């Protein structure tokens, strides 16, 4: 039986790989552009959609990233950053995303004089307000950029260290992968690892398994962004599996960047069948023109994954979250209990109390722990 998109919208889920500057609302871009006097390639949502080639197959990661040249133009003030962070969390909460890790490179938002600390705090403020209003728990992953200097990545790593336990939970390396090895940024990775900060790296998207090997063995990645080409190296694949290094899969984005030919040939089903800890994410809600629910639905309808497969992938998302172990245990117990109310025929009608119990609470704890609404402690299922 083929399940409808509406079914997947009801499931509790994560989004562990979502870029702030690729996940704006079209209307917000135009409103901010008008407010700040920024020229846009079109003045209507549909015109802007066409101009930015949203949801289209661009053929390469470099072409795909060109849309960010437009979105970044309106993300240079504290007000814009706070608004966009809030709206991203609000949109995610509307499809029952319970936990989200939002990534971006603060250095790209300083063109009009913002300090890096202001960039971080504006986004944190938006996410914290969304936690209070919508019950979605979010944290930040700070990104270095492959095709910018190693010195700039080190500065981003220093920022991640400064905001550890204040809303920043990991460090990433994003940007054009081909001809920009992660090992050039080793000093940044050494700093964050010395400070016990988690690492995720975009790898195996626009370059081969050597990029994944380098991300893991040279840079110490705990998760891999995309990892489409991991299937080309069986020995490395089994290493990733044996060490439970999670893969942040973004199926539609991978087609649009040319990392895979089409959804039917995406390696996620192979990875899942082999037992790898795969997760499904949006990458960019705007640029990819998607939601987490849509990605799950496409995995079901186009890639051929069953509801049981999807359920395991949903649990993987919570297992792979960069959260303290005991918080993750508790969240996992809540989510597994809630998922028991779903089946392939539909979904249990009487789940209101369960959903309320599973939803993280916003409030004062956000400010103290930087967790944007972490649930209170209770005994829980194992996170491994």
N, C-alpha and C positions, 0 to 999 in steps of 0.2 A: 504494500500500500504506500502510495506517495503522500507524504505529509505536506500540508500547506505552509506557506511562509508564516501565517499567523500562529501556528503551533510553536515555531522556533522563537517567535517574539515573546512568548510567555515563559520560556525557560530561563532560569537564573544563569548568568554567564559572566565571563571576564572579557576584557580587551587589554592584552598585555603589550600590544605593539600598535600604537596609534600616535601619529605625529600631530602636534597642536597646529602647526602652520599648514597642514594639509587637510584640516578637518573643520573649516569654517562653514557657516551658512552663506549661501550666495547673496541673500538679501543683506546680511551683515556686512559683507565685503563692500557692497555698493553704498550702504549707509555710512560706513566708516570713510570710504573714499570721498563721498560728498562732504562729510564733516571736516576732513583734513585737507581737502583740495588735492586729492591724489587722482591722477589720470588713470582711467581704466580702459581696457581694449573694447568694452561694450558698456552700455548703460541700462541694460535689463538683465534679469536673472538668466533668461534663456540665451540671450546674446553672449553673456559672460560664460555660460556653460559651453557653448560652441567654441568660443575664442580660446578657452583653456583646455579644450579637448577632454572634458571630464568624462571618466568612464570609458574612454576609447583606448584601443590598443595603439600605443605609441611606438612600439618596436624596440625601444631600448630604455634603460634606466636614465640615461642622460636626457633623453627627450621627455620622459615622464616627469623629471624634476623641474622642467622649465616652468610649470604652473606655479611653482613656489616663488618665482620672481615676482609674480603679481600679488600673491597673498601676503608676502612679507612687507610689501609697501604699506599696508594698512595695520601692521602689527608693530608699531614703533612708539606707542604710548602706553602708560600704565593702564589707562582706562580701556583701551582696545584689548590689551592682553587679558585683563580681568574679565571683560565681557565675553571674549571668545572662549576662555577656559571654562567659564560658567556655562555657556551655551553648549559646549562640547559635552560636559558632564550631564547637563539637562537632557540632551538628545540621547545619550547613552542610557540614562536612567529610564527614559520612555520606552526602551525595548528590554528593560529588566537586566541591564548590565549592573552587576553588584559591586564589582571591583575593577578599577581601571588604572593602568600605568601610562601616564601621558609623557611623551618624550619630545624634546626640542633642544635647539642649541641657543642658549641665551645670547651668545655673541652676535647672532644675526638680527637681534632686536635693539641694537644700540646706535643705529644710524642717525638718530635725532638727539643723541646725548643721554639716553637713559643709562644709569649705572647697572651693572650686572645684578647687583643685589635687588634693585628695583624691579628688574625683569622677573627674577625668581619670585619675589614677594607678591607681585601683581597676579601671577598665575596661581600661586598658592591661595591667595584671597578668593579668586573666582572658584576654585575647586572646593574650598572650605564652605563657601556660601551655598554651593550646589549640594554639598553633603547635608547641610542643615535643611535645605528646602526639599530635597528629593531622595535623601537616604543613600546616595551612591558614595562609596569609599574610593578615593583616588590618591595617588602619589605621583611624584615626578621622577623621570629618568633624564638626567642631563646628558646631552650629546656633544661629542667632539665631531669634527668633520674631516673625513679622509683627505679631501682635496684642498684643505686649508692647511696651514703650517702646524707642525707638531707643537710649537710654542702656544698656539691658540688652543689646541686640545689640552695641553697642560693647564692652561688657565681655566678651562671648563672643569677639569678634574679638581682643581683647587676649590672651585665654587661648589662642586658636589660634596667635597669634604666639609666645607664650611656649613652646609645645610643638611648634613647627615643628621638623622633623627628630628629634622624639622620639616619633613615633607619630601625630601629627596632620598630615594632608596636605591639608586643604581646609576651607573655610567655606561654610555653607549658610544659607538663610533659609527656614524652614518655617512651619507654622501656617495659620490661616484666611486665604485669599487675597483673597476679595471684600472690598472697602472698606479694604484694608490694603496700600497700594502699597509695593513694594520700595524705591522712591526715598526713602522716609522714613528709611531706614536707611543712607543713603549714607556717613556717616562711618565706619561699620563696614567697608563694602566698600573705602573708600579706604585704610583702615589695612591690611587684609590684602593688597590689591593692591600697596601700597607695600612690603610685605615679601615679595613674590613668592610668595604663597600662592594656590593654585587656588580657584576659586569655582564653586559649583553652586547653583542657585536653583530652588525649587518655583515653577513658572509654567505657565499655560495648562491648569491642572487645574480650578479653580473660577472662573476668569475668562478673558476672551478673549485674542486674540493681542497686544493692547496690553501685557498683563502680561509676555509673553515678550520683546517689543521693549524694554521697560523693563529687564528683567533683563539683557539682553545689552548694550544701548547705554548705559544709565545706570549699571548696577552691574557690568558687565564679566564676566558669567557665561561660564565655559568649557564648562559643560554645563547642560542644562535638565532639571529633575525633572518628568517626566510629559509636558508639551507637547502634550496631546491636541488643543488648539484651534489649533495652528499651521497646520493645513490651511485655516483660514479666511482666511489672508493669504498668497497665493502668492508675493508678492515677498519677504516675510520668510522664508518656507519655503526659498526658493532661497538666501537669504543664509546661513541656518543650514547648508544643504547645502554651499555653496561654501566656507564657513569651517570645515567639519568640526566643528561644535558638536554634540556627542553628545546624544542624547535618552535619558533614563533611563525607559524605558517599564515600567509596572507594570499589565498588562492587567486582572487580576481586581480589583485595588484601584480602578482607574478605573471599572469597572462599579459597584462597591459605593458609591462616592462620588457617582455620578450624572454623572461626567465624560463617560462614553459610555453609550449606551443598552444595549448588550450586546456580547459579545465579537465577534460577527460584524461589527459596525459599527465596531470599533476601528480607528483610522487607522494602526496600526503596519505593516500590509501595504502601504498606499499609500506611507508614508514609506520603507520598505525598497525598494520597486520604483523609487522616484525616486532612490535612492542615498544617502539620509540615513544617518548613523551611528547606528542604533538599537541599543539594548541592552535586554535583558529582565531584570527584577528582581522581588523580592518585595514591596517597600515595608514590609510588616509580616507576618512569618511567622505570628504569632498572630492578630492582628485580621483579616487577610485570609484566614487559614486556608489557607496555601499553602506551597509550596517553589519554588525556582528551577526544579527539574525539572518540577513541575506546570505552571508558567507556560509553559515551553517546549512541553510536551505540549499544553496548551490552544491555544497559537499554531498548533500543527500540526493539531489535530483540530477546533478551533472557528473559527479565523481562516483556515485553509487554507494555511498556510505549509509548504513542502516541507522535506525534510531539508537540502537544499542551502541554502535560505534560513536555516534554523536554524544551520547551520554558520557561515555568514557573520556571523550575529548573535553567536554565541559568540566569534568572533575580534574582533568589534567591542568586546565587553566588555573584552577585554584591551587593545585599542588605546586605549580611552577611559579606562582606569585612570589615576588621578592618581599616577603613579610616575615616578621619574627615567627619562629617555629610554633610557639604556643598560640599566637593569634591565628596562624594558619590552621592549626589543628581544630580550633573552635569553629572557624568559618567553614572548614570542610565538613565537619559534623552537621552543621546547619544545612549546608547545600545538599549533601547526600540525603539527608532526611527529607528535604523538600522535593528532591528529584524522585523520591519514591511515590510522590503523588501524581507523577506523569507516567503515561504509557503510550504505546504507538497508536492507540485508538482515540486518544484525546487527552484530557487532563482533568485531574480530580477537581471537582467544583469547590469542595470545602477545604481551601488552603489559606484562607485569609490570615488566621492566627499564625500559621507556619511561616508565611511570607513576612509577616510583621516581626516575628522572632528572628528571622534570618537577615533582615535588612539592618545594616550598620546604622548606628545612631550618630548624628552630628552633634556638636556641642562643645563644651569646654575642653573635653579630652583632645579635640582636634588641635587646639592651640598648644597644649602641653606636650603632646606626643608627636605632632606633625603628621598624624595619620589620617586626617580628614574623616573622622568618624569611625574609628576602630570599634568593633563590638567588645563588650565587656567580657571578662574571662569566664570560661566554664570548662569542664572536662570535655574532651573532644576526640574525634577519630584520628588515627595516625596520619601524618602528612606525607609519608614516604610511599 
